Amino acid sequence: MMRKFVAASCLGLAVVWSLPAWANGDAVEESLRALNERIKELEQEVARLKQPEAPAAQAADAEAPDASALLNQRVTALEDGLGLLKGIEFGGMAYASYNYNFNTPDSGGNDLRIFDVNHNDFTMDLLQLEVSKQTDSGIGFHTVLDYGKTAGLIQSDWGGDLAHNFEIQQAYVTYTWGIGNGLDMQFGKFATLLGGEVIESPYNPNISRSFMFGYAIPFTHTGALFSYALTDMLSLSAGVVNGWDNVADNNNGKTFLGSLGLEIGDLAWTFNGVYGAEDDDSGASKTGVFDTVLTYTPMDHVDFLINFDHGTASDVLGAKNAEWTGLSGIVSLGGGLLNPGWEKWSVALRGEWFSDDANYRTGAYDGDGNVNLWEITTTLKWAMSDNLQARLEYRHDDANRRVFGKDHRYKKSQNSMILEFAYLL
């Protein structure tokens, strides 16, 4: 390409320079001499251009960042500008169910159930988003947002109205002081320490919750909670909260919350308690619950859980005291216990007894005397994938009084089935 350019240039120069003197030989000779000199100059220029770059130029090119380095620098600058978003973790779930009560109650509801309250109904139980962050400095936050039937049933008293079926289940900040093994603080709204089950169905061995979960203990608290690991096996938690399931306090008293946890190998045992004023506009009446939960995993694919609750409330029901007591046990068996090919399958069996003295907690019937409830529940689980699971449950409830609706009347028992599909992030 360069040679063509040189040749064309030479030819053009020759034509231009020779036009005025075609008839003069000396002029032609002089023009050719000048043309030869110009050709030499052009050849020298081409040779110079073909030479390698000077060391200084090469050094400058080496120091210049390539496109990849420039891109990394821009990404780093963007991350630094969005520092508050670094380290944020997201989670959540969505699950829905179908429930059928063989009593076919006229009310369309399942009496004394906690969340599975609708008969012959497809229910969008819960759509949950979980956002949390924990920094190296010990500062963080945790938020759980719920939407669905379950969210509406656990709504706290915020001192105002909230949209139906929406609930901020948890919203608290965390901080860790560098004291000993680290003193952790939660400040805000958080789930209770009591009970062997939790609000989210997929995290429990069974679909339905026990009577105790709904009537013996609270769901959430708002206040401050401090936790400290005394040793590798022993931990302690204590806090002050507004009360049971309320964000805005409903009286002039506060409630105290505590827990002692013990872990030895495959055994975990917690002793939990809550005590304080719970009645509206009254700090005189006191409500307290002692709760203990024992979990044990003796081998792979086998889990045991035992939960005991005893609660009291003073100066209620016409200045009388009320009591309630419950005991439940759950055994979970994984299919891999019998055959490695059955690992996606498991079964959970729960048995429970709950006594509500003076009908105070359940309000199960219009009359005096205690209400005793029993239930036995069997749940079959199929882990369809890492995120998707299906469960089928059969449950039998029994009572010492006619508290379960059937057609136009009440009877002492009810039987139901639930089908649930859940997707977990």
C-alpha positions, 0 to 999 in steps of 0.5 A: 500500500505504501509503495503504491502511494509513493509511486503515485506521488512520484508520477504526479510530481513528475507530470506537474513539474514537467508540464512547463518544459517539455521542449527544454532538455536542460529543464527536463534533466533538472526536473528529473534530478529533483524528482530523484531527490524527492523519491529518496526523501519519500523512501527514507520516510517510509523506512522510518515509519517501519521502524519499531516504536521508541522505548519511551513510547513503548513504556507509555503504552505499557503504563496505559490501562487496558479496557478490562482494567478500566472496566474493573476500575469503574465497577469498583467505583460503582460499588463504593458509591453503593456501599450501603447495598454491599452485603445485603442478602435476600430470601423468602418463600411462597406457598399455597394450600387446599384444605378440606374438613370432613365435618363440612362445617356450615361456617366454612371454617375449621374451628380452633385451627391457627392458620389453616382456618378455611374449609374446602378452599384454595388459599394463597397462604404466604408470600414472603420477602426477607432482607438482611445485612450483617457487617464486620463492625457488628451492625446490621438489620433484618426485615421479614415482609409477609403477604397472604392469609397467614400475614392477616392472621398474625397481624400485630396491633400497630395502634392503627389500621394496616392493609388487610393480609399484609404484615411486617413480621420482623423489622429490627436492627442488630449490633454486636459489642466486642465484650467477651464472646460478643454481646448481640442486640436486636432492637425492633420487632422480632419473632418470639423465642417461645415454642417448638414451631414457627410462623412459616409452614415450610420450616415446620415438620407439619403443615398445620400448627399445634394448638399450643402454637396458637393459644399458649404463646405469642407470635412476635414482640417489639422491644430490645433483646440481648443475647450472649454465648456463655460457652460453646454449649450454653447461651443466654438471652434477655429482653424488655418488650411491649408485650404480646403481638403488639407494636404500640403498647396497650398498657402502662406496663412492660413484658420481660423475655428470657431464654437459656439454651443448652447444646450438647452434640445432637441434643438442643434444649431451651428454657424460655419465659415471658412475663408482664402486663398484657390486658388493655389499659391495665398494668395490674393483671400479669401474664406469664408463660414457661416454655421448654423445647427439646430437639434430638437427632440420634442419627441421620434421617431421624429427628425428635422434638418435644415442647411443653408450655404452662401459662397463667394470667392473674386477675382475669375473668372476674378477678379470677386467675386462669391457667393453660398447659400443653405438651406436644411431641414430633418425630420426623423420619427421612426416607433415606433411613430405609433406602438411599433412593427415597431421600426426597421423601419424609414423614412427620408424626405429631401428637399433642394435648392442650388444656385451657382452664376456664376456657380463657385462651381458646374461647372455644364454647359458651360455658364454664369449665376447662377445655381439653384438646387432643390432636394427632397429625401425619404429614408426608413430604416430597422434595420435588427439587432444591426449592420446590416441595409438596406435602400432604397431611391428615389430622384428627382433632378431639375434645372433651366438649362439643367445640368443632362445627359439623353441618348445623351442630357441634361435635367433639371431633373433626378430621381434615386433610391439607395439600400444600405446595411451597417454593423457597428461595 
